[in-house]
């Protein structure tokens, strides 16, 4: 057989599929510089451009037996480089978004993050104490404070007098104040 430089692309691909290393070397020689330039224009990074082209030829060799060319060889090679460049862009975007989000969290003043954690803890304690109220008192308190019903609306909804609603809410607040007083004092002391 003569020199591989004279062979058309489709013959080189057929030889490549048979495991001919010279065919791979010739394809590499023909397209390496063009693919590198294309990748570099897309990525503006020499190392990434080299890596993309090198990986492409490694995959081409590794998958030579199952390689099926549906277009021209240059079209296939350039599309493969473009797709890999797009993958790199997508990965960089995800990484950049994650880093920015994490940086925003880190940049929060320490007192703000401490406050948010303490606020969440205190809120959980209050909710737990509300749940420990007697059932009817708990229902009235939740309707009033969490669902913003008026005393009149609560009385109508439950079928009791407005006066009873007012008394139940006052009792609930008294109980909660007593139970939470110590917790809030400790939380206040820790925040200083």
Long-range contacts (C-beta under 8 A, 24 or more apart in sequence): 5-29, 9-72, 9-73, 9-74, 10-69, 10-73, 12-73, 13-67, 13-69, 13-73, 16-60, 16-61, 16-64, 16-67, 17-64, 17-65, 17-67, 19-64, 19-65, 24-57, 24-60, 24-61, 24-64, 27-57, 27-60, 27-73, 28-57, 31-73, 31-74, 31-77, 32-57, 34-74, 35-77, 35-78, 35-81, 38-78, 38-81, 38-82, 39-81, 39-84, 39-85, 42-81, 42-82, 42-85, 43-85, 43-88, 48-88, 52-81, 52-84, 52-85, 52-88, 53-81, 55-84, 56-80, 56-81, 56-84, 114-191, 115-191, 118-187, 118-190, 118-191, 121-187, 122-183, 122-184, 122-187, 125-180, 125-183, 126-176, 126-180, 129-175, 129-176, 129-179, 129-180, 130-172, 130-176, 132-179, 133-172, 133-175, 133-176, 136-168, 137-168, 137-171, 137-172, 138-172, 140-165, 140-168, 140-169, 140-172, 141-168, 141-169, 141-172, 141-173, 144-169, 145-169
